[in-house]
Amino acid sequence: MSKRDKTKLSDRSTPEASCSKVSEQSISSLVSESVEELEDGQESSSVVSLHTNDIQTNHNKVQILHNIIVERYEGDKCEDLFHGEGVAYFQGGHVYKGSFSNGLMHGRGEYIWSDGLKYQGDFKSNVPMGHGTYTWLDGSTYEGEIHHGIRHGVGTYKCAKTSNVYRGQWYLGRRQGKGIMHYNQASWYKGDWLNNCREGFGVRHYPSGNVYEGQWRNNVQNGEGTMRWTQLEQQYSGQWVNGVQDGKGMHTWFRRRLPCSQYPCMNEYNGEFVQGMRHGRGKFSYASGAVYCGEWKHDKKHGQGKYTFENGNAFEGEFIKDCVAEFPAFTPGVNGTRTPSPGDSPKIQSSTNYSLLGSDMALNIQTLLSRVPEAHRDQELKQVEFAVLRHIGLLREIYSFYSSLGHEQSPDKTFPLTHLQFLHILKDCNAHQHGITLAQMDRLISEDIQPDEVRSPFTTILPRECVSYIITTAYHIYYKDIESSNNVLAACFSKLMKQNIIPNAKNVKGPLFCHPVHAAVACNYTDRCWDIYQALCNANTFHPGQSLTVRHFIWMFKDLGLYDNELTVSKVLEILSVENPAIYNITHSNLDLEITFLEFFEALLGCAELKGKPIQDMDHHENTVQDITELSLLQNESRKQNSFSDISSCAGSTKSFELSLFEEMEKQIPAFTTKEAAEVTGTEKQLEDWTQKTQQFFTWIFFPAYAHSVKVKELVEEQRLRLIEKNKTALAEANDKQRHIMQLEAVKRREEEDGKRREEEDGKRREEEDGKRSGVPDNNLIHSPPPATTPVTSTTSVASKSSSNSRSKKKK
């Protein structure tokens, strides 16, 4: 090859300036990265910053392609230009093997730099462009989209030194957009990236099993987020600043269940944080049932606050460094889950409030005792405590059983009973079939709720509150049947236990909690349905805040256009009357009965079985259940203040929850013959059909129909407001026009009156002038001689006289 040919080929093989966009910045972006992670030992503290550093090691730089010259070429040519397949050897030891077009590297090819860096992929006009793979000398690789020689688009980077793998979006050689970084099998980050840093929303799973889910800024937690420490069994959800808790937040301490404990074993603080410490105003709920609400300073109660003990007694005053200011030796709430109380402090606890059930189970039935003569109140309270004591074991079993419905079963955790689950106890025991509805019972036990409010179904209820509510319900059901005037409360409670609770408790009815899979599916829709229920209650113009009635429920389906041949009004009434025959039967119906949220939601589940249709193209039942449980975990995360799930399941593992659901199914089916196995398969098919119908009804039918209805109402309201505004504008314009016309008429009348007045003044002025002229003698006439007169009468006067004479004759 001659020198002339070498120069010519080098000119042809060098990209034009317009195509050469590989700059110094792009060179530095194509280095092999080494992403190292800080040790995870700092995670033992509940307030420490948990973050990692991404470190780049700058080596194996990519050479600028337009600065290299071809020394030798082997391959196809066309009109003395590189064209087709060939190999080019560049000055400096670089080699390209692949496709050429019109003297340029164009198409698929492989470029190897002299230092060992290799690129395999697409070229366009001498520039790596499209899809390709970079391989560094240390074994690190990048495979994905390339733009002007830079990682840009979607690609995967694998670091040979640290075994880190990043899959996601890139921008000008940096991780930016959505992506997931695997540091090792147990450590990863999935979320938003900006300029190689975690920025935006993302989930970080640490090697210790701890999980942070929330907002990031410059590789540290910043903004709203939730941190779960699995080994410490703690969780924080709230605001973060530079990797520490700062602002509004809620910290929960999960604890192992104590022997014979009936309380939900968790401490919870909800309030303000500063630099990872409780500082400002906040509320601390202890596992024993005690509550402190007030001011905090450096993780200690400091300032004005109110401490409520397990038995309901309270102290309100000043605290100094966790101690009551008046009693410096007394530090409530710092010695574990049980809260000590001094016996020498009458302001805090009175000896007259001693309960046979213990301070942690002291009853709160003062409203009922107020109906008893004051002299008999102590005896009445003591007798009802004896009655409760006889059934305390069963009551605790019932509390534990119903509080676990809808949760993963775990021997190490207990769950607080929710208001929804308590109403289910009353419904299963047929307490609402004695002339009093669940809605009326709800109002009787909700003394702390305003009359125009509806109690949230997710409100937690402690065991002592549960027993107090049962006594209140028993009194209002059976007090008329008790003939004796003594020990009425104890007699009513014993009768309710004997006739309702003992025979029926733990026999779950209805579609919500009858099966673990039903509960897992249904709980995904409770929050949205509760919002709809509240909106319908508040929309009642006659009784705002009143519970929904059967009539309103039927109207709701009519307004949403959900009735058809399969779902009719009669079918809806039958669904509502399954557990409450007073609503509808063959002979009569009562559409004005109120229904609680429990009845509302279970009626929707019943309608879903009729309205929904199974989806034929869905995967196997296991995949369906897994999707459901993932949704259930997300639902529990959004309701952290009211529903407490297992901390290990919250760490992101849905498989254990799925297995627990099938374990519950297997408990009921110990062994099977061939026929029984076929029945089990049929049961699983029924569960799958029910799941698909429910998902379809809520996701594709009910929620979209309600959203459309709300949108239509908003549009109608906007149209009404626009029409009112338009009418106001038109009326104002008409009034302005009328005032303008009246003003013009008034001006015209004034002008006419002024014209008449001027004419009259002119006439008077002329008359005065004429009068003045007639009263003044003319000098010329005085001195002139009088005109000559003749005795001859004129013809005109003679004719007028003759005509008058002739008229007088005719009259005669």
Order of alpha helices (4+ residues) and beta strands (2+ residues): alpha-alpha-beta-beta-beta-beta-beta-beta-beta-beta-beta-beta-beta-beta-beta-beta-beta-beta-beta-beta-beta-beta-beta-beta-beta-beta-alpha-alpha-alpha-beta-alpha-alpha-beta-alpha-alpha-alpha-alpha-beta-alpha-alpha-beta-alpha-alpha-alpha-alpha-alpha-alpha-alpha-alpha
